[in-house]
Amino acid sequence: MPTFWRLFKDLSRPLTTAEGLAVDDALPHAVEYHQSPPILHLYTFRPSAIVGKYQDIQAALRLDRCRDLGIEYNRRSTGGGTVIMGPEIVALGLGINADYPELPRGIGGLFETLSRVLKDALRVFNVQAQFRPKNDLEVNGKKIAGLSAAGETGKSLLFHTSLLVNFDIPLMLDIMNSPVIKLQDKGYNCFSQRMTTIYQETGRAVPVAQVVQAIQESFEEHFKVRFKDDVPDNWEQETIDRLIQERFTNPEWIFSHKHPRTRMGVGRVKTRGGLLEIYLTLAGGSIENVMITGDFFSTSADIARLENTLKWTSSRREKIEQNLAAVWHDDMIYGLDVGVLTDAILVAKENQVRL
C-alpha cells in the first residue's frame, strides 16, 4: 500500500508574499503539531523580492525602487540570501520531519538530497544540473535554483526552493543592493553570467505547470510516495492567518535584523557558509553588544545563544574562541566554525577601534 503525502498546489494565480510565505511556514507546524504527513507546496509569487531571515532588508534591497515599480518585498523564515520571485519562477515549500527515513541529518545532507529531486525534474526538459554547496543548483556553472531551510519547529523542517523557469535579470539589478565582496567572490561582472533559466537552457517557453508536474513526479519517485491533492484544513488555515498577521504583514518582522544605526564596528567576511556580517561595540576591552547577520543558515535560538555568549566577554581572540567553543555544536551556523566566526568578530573589533 503506497505512502501518501499531501500536496498543496495552486497555480490559479500568483500569490502575495504574505500568502505564500505564511502557507510555507505553516507546513512544519502541521507536521509537528497536527499529525500531518509531509506536505509539499508548489506555487508562484507575484513579482517580489524576499530576503533571508538574517538579512537586513534595507541593506539588501533598494526599497524605493521596489515601491516605484510595484514590487512586493518581505522576509522569509529560512536563511540564505535575497531571491527575486515572479509568475515564471516555481516556488516550493516542503514541511517534513527531520527524522524521515529518506533524509540525512544536517542541512548539508538535506540540501544534497532534495537537490537530487530537482535535478531529476530538470532532466525531463533535458537540462543537466549539479548541486553546488552551500545551496545552489547549477547548470554549467550558472545558478538555476536556490535552496534554503529552517528547523525552528521541534523536529520538523521547512525546505524552500525557487526554480527559475524564466527570469527578469534587469529587474533584479534595478532593485537589489549587492555587496561588492560577494560579487568579487563569485567571479563575475554581471548577473547574466551567473544565472540561467529553463527557457535559456531549452530555447523554448516551458509552461510553469509542466515544471511543477515534473517536480511532483520526481518527489514521488525519490521518496516512493504518492501525493494527495489537498488544501489546508481549519486548524492549518488558522495558523496561516495568524502567520500573515504576526509576520508577513507586520513591519516588525519585515524590517527586523536592521543594521544598527549607532556607531558600531562592522566585520563583513565572505565565508563558505555565506556572507557573514558582525556589528559590534566595545566597552573598554570587553564586547558590549554584538549582532550576527548575513545570508547564512542557522536558527534563531542558536544565533541568540551566540550573541548572548559574546556579550561582556573579553575581546581578545583566545577569550572569544573559548566562549564560542563552550556553546558551539556542529552546523550551528552551517558552513562555519569557531575560527571563522572569531575572525569576523575581530574585523568588527578593529573597525570599532578606528571609529
C-alpha positions as CSV (number, residue, x, y, z in Angstrom):
1,M,0.0,0.0,0.0
2,P,1.5,3.4,-1.0
3,T,2.5,6.0,1.5
4,F,0.7,9.3,0.8
5,W,2.0,12.8,1.2
6,R,-0.2,15.9,1.0
7,L,0.1,18.3,-2.0
8,F,-0.9,22.0,-1.8
9,K,-0.7,23.1,-5.5
10,D,-2.2,26.4,-6.5
11,L,-1.3,27.7,-10.0
12,S,-4.6,29.6,-10.5
13,R,-2.9,32.9,-9.6
14,P,0.4,34.1,-8.3
15,L,0.3,34.5,-4.5
16,T,1.2,37.6,-2.5
17,T,4.4,37.2,-0.5
18,A,2.3,37.2,2.7
19,E,0.1,34.3,1.4
20,G,2.9,32.2,0.0
21,L,5.3,32.6,2.9
22,A,2.6,32.0,5.5
23,V,1.4,28.8,3.9
24,D,5.0,27.6,3.8
25,D,5.7,28.4,7.5
26,A,2.5,26.6,8.4
27,L,3.8,23.3,6.8
28,P,6.2,22.3,9.6
29,H,3.7,23.4,12.2
30,A,1.2,21.0,10.6
31,V,3.7,18.1,10.6
32,E,4.9,18.8,14.2
33,Y,1.7,19.7,16.0
34,H,-1.1,18.5,13.8
35,Q,0.0,14.9,12.9
36,S,0.1,15.7,9.2
37,P,2.3,13.6,6.8
38,P,4.8,15.7,4.8
39,I,3.3,18.5,2.8
40,L,4.6,19.8,-0.5
41,H,3.5,23.3,-1.5
42,L,4.0,24.3,-5.2
43,Y,3.0,27.8,-6.4
44,T,4.2,31.1,-7.9
45,F,4.5,34.6,-6.4
46,R,3.6,38.0,-7.7
47,P,6.7,40.0,-8.7
48,S,8.5,40.3,-5.4
49,A,11.8,40.4,-3.6
50,I,12.3,38.2,-0.5
51,V,15.2,38.4,1.8
52,G,16.6,35.7,4.1
53,K,15.8,35.5,7.8
54,Y,19.1,37.1,8.9
55,Q,19.5,39.8,6.3
56,D,18.8,43.5,6.6
57,I,16.1,44.2,4.1
58,Q,17.1,47.9,3.9
59,A,20.7,47.0,3.0
60,A,19.7,44.1,0.6
61,L,17.1,46.0,-1.4
62,R,16.5,49.4,-2.9
63,L,13.1,49.7,-1.3
64,D,12.3,53.0,-3.1
65,R,12.7,51.3,-6.5
66,C,10.5,48.3,-5.2
67,R,7.8,50.8,-4.3
68,D,8.1,52.7,-7.5
69,L,7.8,49.5,-9.6
70,G,5.1,47.8,-7.5
71,I,7.4,45.0,-6.4
72,E,6.4,43.4,-3.1
73,Y,9.1,42.8,-0.6
74,N,9.1,40.6,2.5
75,R,11.3,38.4,4.8
76,R,11.1,34.6,4.9
77,S,11.8,32.4,7.9
78,T,14.5,30.4,6.2
79,G,18.2,31.5,5.9
80,G,20.1,32.4,2.7
81,G,20.2,35.4,0.5
82,T,17.8,37.6,-1.4
83,V,15.6,36.0,-4.1
84,I,13.6,37.7,-6.8
85,M,10.3,35.9,-7.4
86,G,7.5,36.1,-10.0
87,P,4.9,34.2,-12.0
88,E,7.6,32.3,-14.1
89,I,9.6,31.1,-11.1
90,V,8.4,27.9,-9.3
91,A,8.2,28.4,-5.5
92,L,8.4,25.3,-3.4
93,G,7.9,24.7,0.3
94,L,8.2,21.3,1.9
95,G,7.3,20.6,5.5
96,I,8.8,17.3,6.7
97,N,10.0,15.6,9.9
98,A,13.8,15.7,10.3
99,D,13.7,12.0,11.2
100,Y,12.0,11.0,8.0
101,P,13.8,7.8,6.9
102,E,15.0,9.1,3.5
103,L,16.5,12.3,4.9
104,P,20.1,12.5,6.1
105,R,20.9,14.5,9.2
106,G,22.3,18.1,8.8
107,I,21.5,20.9,6.5
108,G,24.2,19.9,4.0
109,G,22.8,16.4,3.6
110,L,19.2,17.8,3.3
111,F,20.2,20.2,0.5
112,E,22.1,17.4,-1.4
113,T,19.1,15.0,-1.1
114,L,16.5,17.4,-2.1
115,S,18.7,18.9,-4.9
116,R,18.7,15.4,-6.5
117,V,14.9,15.6,-6.7
118,L,15.1,18.9,-8.6
119,K,17.9,17.6,-10.8
120,D,15.7,14.7,-11.9
121,A,12.8,17.0,-12.5
122,L,15.0,19.2,-14.8
123,R,16.2,16.1,-16.7
124,V,12.6,15.9,-18.1
125,F,13.4,19.0,-20.0
126,N,16.9,17.8,-21.0
127,V,18.5,20.2,-18.5
128,Q,21.5,18.7,-16.7
129,A,22.0,20.3,-13.3
130,Q,24.6,19.8,-10.5
131,F,24.4,20.7,-6.8
132,R,27.0,23.3,-5.7
133,P,27.4,23.7,-1.9
134,K,26.3,25.5,0.0
135,N,22.9,25.8,-1.5
136,D,22.8,26.3,-5.3
137,L,21.6,24.1,-8.1
138,E,23.6,25.0,-11.3
139,V,23.7,24.3,-15.0
140,N,27.2,24.6,-16.4
141,G,28.2,26.8,-13.5
142,K,25.1,29.0,-13.7
143,K,22.5,29.1,-10.9
144,I,19.1,27.8,-11.8
145,A,17.7,27.2,-8.3
146,G,18.4,28.4,-4.8
147,L,17.8,26.2,-1.7
148,S,17.1,27.2,1.9
149,A,15.9,25.6,5.0
150,A,14.9,26.2,8.6
151,G,14.4,24.0,11.7
152,E,12.5,26.2,14.1
153,T,9.6,23.9,14.8
154,G,10.5,21.0,17.0
155,K,11.8,18.1,14.8
156,S,10.1,19.4,11.7
157,L,11.9,21.2,8.9
158,L,10.8,23.7,6.3
159,F,12.7,23.4,3.0
160,H,12.4,26.2,0.4
161,T,13.4,26.4,-3.3
162,S,13.0,28.9,-6.1
163,L,13.4,27.3,-9.5
164,L,14.0,29.7,-12.5
165,V,11.7,28.9,-15.4
166,N,12.2,32.4,-16.7
167,F,13.7,35.4,-15.0
168,D,14.0,39.2,-15.3
169,I,17.6,40.0,-14.7
170,P,17.3,43.8,-15.4
171,L,14.7,44.0,-12.7
172,M,16.9,42.2,-10.2
173,L,19.8,44.6,-10.9
174,D,17.4,47.5,-10.5
175,I,16.1,46.6,-7.1
176,M,19.0,44.8,-5.3
177,N,21.9,46.1,-3.4
178,S,24.7,43.5,-3.8
179,P,27.8,43.8,-1.6
180,V,30.9,44.1,-3.7
181,I,32.6,41.4,-1.6
182,K,30.0,38.9,-2.8
183,L,30.3,39.8,-6.4
184,Q,34.1,39.5,-6.3
185,D,33.9,36.2,-4.6
186,K,31.7,34.7,-7.3
187,G,34.0,35.9,-10.0
188,Y,31.5,37.6,-12.4
189,N,30.8,41.1,-13.6
190,C,27.1,40.8,-14.2
191,F,24.3,38.6,-13.0
192,S,23.6,37.4,-16.6
193,Q,26.9,35.4,-16.5
194,R,25.9,33.8,-13.2
195,M,22.3,32.8,-13.7
196,T,20.3,30.7,-16.1
197,T,16.7,29.5,-16.7
198,I,14.9,26.6,-18.1
199,Y,13.9,28.9,-21.0
200,Q,17.6,29.7,-21.7
201,E,18.7,26.1,-21.5
202,T,15.9,24.7,-23.7
203,G,15.4,27.6,-26.1
204,R,11.6,27.4,-25.6
205,A,8.9,28.7,-23.3
206,V,8.2,25.7,-21.0
207,P,4.9,26.2,-19.1
208,V,5.3,26.5,-15.4
209,A,2.6,23.9,-14.9
210,Q,4.8,21.3,-16.7
211,V,7.7,22.1,-14.4
212,V,5.5,21.8,-11.4
213,Q,4.3,18.4,-12.6
214,A,7.9,17.2,-13.1
215,I,8.8,18.2,-9.6
216,Q,5.8,16.5,-8.1
217,E,6.6,13.2,-10.0
218,S,10.3,13.4,-9.0
219,F,9.4,13.7,-5.3
220,E,7.1,10.6,-5.7
221,E,9.9,8.7,-7.4
222,H,12.6,9.6,-4.9
223,F,10.6,9.1,-1.7
224,K,8.4,6.2,-3.0
225,V,5.2,8.0,-2.2
226,R,2.1,9.3,-3.8
227,F,0.6,12.7,-3.4
228,K,-3.0,13.5,-2.4
229,D,-4.2,16.9,-3.7
230,D,-5.3,18.8,-0.6
231,V,-5.9,22.2,0.9
232,P,-5.3,23.5,4.4
233,D,-7.9,22.3,7.0
234,N,-9.4,24.7,9.5
235,W,-6.5,24.3,12.0
236,E,-3.9,24.9,9.3
237,Q,-5.8,27.9,7.9
238,E,-6.0,29.5,11.3
239,T,-2.2,29.0,11.6
240,I,-1.7,30.6,8.1
241,D,-3.9,33.6,9.0
242,R,-2.0,34.1,12.3
243,L,1.3,34.0,10.5
244,I,0.1,36.5,7.9
245,Q,-0.9,38.9,10.7
246,E,2.1,38.3,13.1
247,R,4.8,38.0,10.5
248,F,4.3,38.7,6.9
249,T,2.2,41.9,7.1
250,N,4.0,43.1,10.3
251,P,6.7,45.7,9.8
252,E,8.4,44.5,13.0
253,W,9.0,41.2,11.2
254,I,9.7,42.6,7.7
255,F,12.2,45.2,9.0
256,S,13.8,43.1,11.8
257,H,17.5,42.4,11.8
258,K,18.2,46.0,10.8
259,H,21.8,47.0,10.7
260,P,22.4,49.2,13.7
261,R,22.3,52.9,13.2
262,T,24.7,53.6,16.1
263,R,28.4,53.7,15.6
264,M,29.3,50.1,15.6
265,G,32.3,48.3,14.2
266,V,31.4,46.2,11.2
267,G,33.1,42.9,10.2
268,R,32.0,41.7,6.8
269,V,33.5,38.4,5.7
270,K,32.6,36.1,2.8
271,T,32.7,32.5,4.1
272,R,31.9,29.0,2.9
273,G,28.7,29.3,4.8
274,G,27.6,32.6,3.2
275,L,28.2,36.3,3.7
276,L,28.8,37.0,7.5
277,E,28.3,40.4,8.9
278,I,29.1,41.2,12.5
279,Y,28.1,44.5,14.3
280,L,30.0,45.2,17.5
281,T,30.5,47.8,20.2
282,L,33.2,47.7,22.8
283,A,33.3,48.9,26.4
284,G,36.9,49.0,27.4
285,G,38.4,45.7,26.4
286,S,35.0,43.9,26.5
287,I,32.3,43.3,23.9
288,E,29.4,45.4,25.0
289,N,27.0,44.4,22.2
290,V,27.1,42.2,19.1
291,M,24.8,41.4,16.3
292,I,25.3,38.5,13.9
293,T,23.6,38.9,10.4
294,G,24.1,37.7,6.9
295,D,22.8,35.2,4.4
296,F,23.8,32.1,6.2
297,F,21.7,29.2,7.6
298,S,21.1,28.8,11.3
299,T,18.2,29.0,13.8
300,S,17.1,32.0,15.9
301,A,17.8,30.1,19.1
302,D,21.4,29.4,18.1
303,I,22.1,33.0,16.9
304,A,20.7,34.4,20.1
305,R,22.8,31.9,22.1
306,L,26.0,33.0,20.3
307,E,25.2,36.7,20.7
308,N,24.5,36.3,24.4
309,T,27.6,34.3,24.9
310,L,29.7,37.0,23.4
311,K,28.3,39.9,25.4
312,W,30.7,41.2,28.1
313,T,33.4,38.7,27.2
314,S,36.9,39.9,26.6
315,S,37.6,41.0,23.0
316,R,40.9,39.1,22.9
317,R,40.9,36.2,20.3
318,E,41.6,33.4,22.9
319,K,38.7,34.5,25.1
320,I,36.3,34.9,22.1
321,E,37.2,31.4,20.9
322,Q,36.9,29.9,24.4
323,N,33.4,31.3,24.9
324,L,32.2,30.3,21.5
325,A,33.6,26.8,21.8
326,A,31.7,26.3,25.1
327,V,28.4,26.6,23.3
328,W,29.3,25.5,19.7
329,H,27.8,22.4,18.0
330,D,28.0,21.0,14.5
331,D,26.2,23.2,11.9
332,M,25.4,25.8,14.5
333,I,25.9,28.2,11.5
334,Y,26.0,25.9,8.5
335,G,29.5,26.0,6.8
336,L,31.2,28.0,9.6
337,D,33.4,27.1,12.5
338,V,34.5,28.9,15.6
339,G,37.7,30.2,13.9
340,V,35.9,31.8,11.0
341,L,33.3,33.5,13.3
342,T,36.1,34.7,15.5
343,D,37.9,36.2,12.5
344,A,34.8,38.2,11.6
345,I,34.3,39.4,15.2
346,L,37.9,40.6,15.2
347,V,37.5,42.5,11.9
348,A,34.5,44.3,13.5
349,K,36.6,45.0,16.6
350,E,39.3,46.6,14.5
351,N,36.8,48.8,12.7
352,Q,35.1,49.8,16.0
353,V,38.5,50.9,17.4
354,R,39.0,53.1,14.3
355,L,35.7,54.9,14.8
